[in-house]
Amino acid sequence: MAKSIFYHAGCPVCVSAEHDIVNLIGVENVELVHIGEDRDRIAEAEKAGVNSVPALLTPNGNVLHINFGASVADVKG
């Protein structure tokens, strides 16, 4: 099974959502991507349809925007 990808920026909203996602689906089923630190992954996230973080990209390509921590534009600076 392909993993989901959880994109976040490290803010308190993102960290809280990360803990919930890991508890719900298991760390082995999700790749955690901190786009504030791994800026090379921002374009990948945008191409997938992520426009705010935290967001979960499912293996089927659906983007689930969770709460609102920051827009991708804000993370890009």
N, C-alpha and C positions, 0 to 999 in steps of 0.2 A: 504494500500500500504506500502510495506517495504521501509525503508529509505535508501538513499545512505550514504556512509561513506566517509568523507573527511579527509584524513590523511595529516598532515603537521608537520613542525618542528619549526614554529614560526619565520622563517627568513622573510625579507621584501617581497620576491617573494611569499612565502606561504601566508602571511597575505593579500597581494593584491588579490591573487587567491581566498582565503577564502571569501573575501568581494564580489567578482564577482559571485562565486558559490551561496552564500546565496541570492544575488539579483536575480539571474537567476531562481533558483528552490525553494527558500523559506526556511527559517530556520527550519520550521516544517517538511521539507522533507529530511533533512541532519543531520547526527550526525558528530560533529566536534571533531577530535581526534588529539591532539598535542602529537606526539610520543616522542618528546624531554622531555616532562614533564611526560607523562603516558607511561613509558618505558615497562610496562607489555603488551602493545598493539603492540609492534614491531613485535613479532613472529606472531601474528594474521595478521598483514599487509603483512608480507613476505609470509605467507601461501596463502593469497589471490592473490599474484602476484605483490604486490607493490615493486618496486625496487628503486624508487626515489620519493621524495616528492617535491611539492604537488601532490597528486593523489586522484582521486575520484573513489571509488568502487561503481558501480551501483548495484541496487537490483538484477539484472540478473547475477552478478558476473564478469562483465567486469571491468577492471582497466583502467582508463583514466589518463595517466600521463600528467600533465599540466605544461608546461614550465619546468624549472629545478631549484630547490632550493638546494637540497642536496641528495646524495644517502643514502639509508637506512643504508648501511655499515658505512658511515660517522656519522650518527646519533647514531648508536650503539657504536661508539668509538672504 
